[in-house]
Amino acid sequence: MIEIELSSLDLRYEKYRMKHRTGEARLLASIIERGIDEPLEGVDVDGRHILLNGFKRCRCARKAGLNIIPYLALAEDEAAGILALLRMSNARTLSILEQAGFVVELRRQHEMTVAEIAEAVKRGKSWVSMRLNLMNEMHEAVREDLFSGAFPVYSYMYTLRPFMRMNSVDKEDIGQFVAAVGGRGLSTREIEYLAHGYFRGPDCFAEEVRQGKVAVALEQMKQIPPPADGCNEFERLLIRDLEQIQKYMRRIPGKSVDQRVSSSAFFAQAHLLSAGVLSRAPSFLESMRSFHDRCGQAQGSLRPASKRRR
């Protein structure tokens, strides 16, 4: 461990580390009182101290007016330093998104294969592939909101990502949703309510959210109980069918104009199938309108009397 000038640090990897304002505020108070207990960690390349771990301490040291900070070099080059940090990620608090960011760096910038990364960090290839896929499916604006703390990681991982897998929602759709609701201080439960309305509900609801009318949209969703609660097995199956219909209504229009659609065998089969779909469309839409009205009437009749009078 050595002591170096704070201004000599190269902060190119700061974008790969999460920001937590509350935790950083507590750390700042501790550093002002006691100084920096643990050295910042990085790699030394061509006389530059490239920081890999300790960005919160770096920002707090700057705010506290500290010019000299403790520093420890993890390795002699960037790739080796990143691998060392990933190997220590069980003992150190390195989130899955932070791990994913560094894995992408090793794959793209340092041209390591999945097998090489897995062997170096003593993990399976599936561990590496999962993190690569996590970053590849993420819109750049979403990545910035997650790493800056503007949108909760938990909500992205366990509320939004399932929509991408199950309902043919793409990363552009996710990006629009995160841009609309991020930075508003919403709870994970509130984000979950909004996400169900945004991705499962009508286009007018999604447009309302995009226009910034989040409070109004949230109040609408709070009147609706969670989809699976209180449903019998037949009702759950019907909910699943409705989700599948909505999924394919999103997917097929885009695929039907794709330039890869060109073979005579395809056109012969698709012409027959599309004719069947069109012949059933009027009766299907009529039954859906009737079903939609029935659901709305039933929802109104089940609402408590005190709420109906308002």
Buried (B, 14 or more C-beta within 10 A) or exposed (E): EEEBEBEEBBBEBBEBBBBEEEEBEEBBEEBEEEEBEEBBBBBBBEEEBBBBBBBBBBBBBBEBEBEEBBBEBBBEEBBBBBBBBBBBBEEEEBBEBBBBBBBBBBBEEBEBEBEBBBBBBEBEEEBBBBBBEBBEBBBEBBBBBBBBBBBBBEBBBEBBBEBBEEBBBBBEBBBBBBBBBBEBEBEEEBBBBBBBBBBBBEEEBBEBBBEEBBEEBBEBBEEEEEBEEEBEEEEEEEBEEEBEEBBEEBEEEEEEEEEEEEEEEEEEEEEEEEEEEEEEEEEEEEEEEEEEEEEEEEEEEEEEEEEEEE
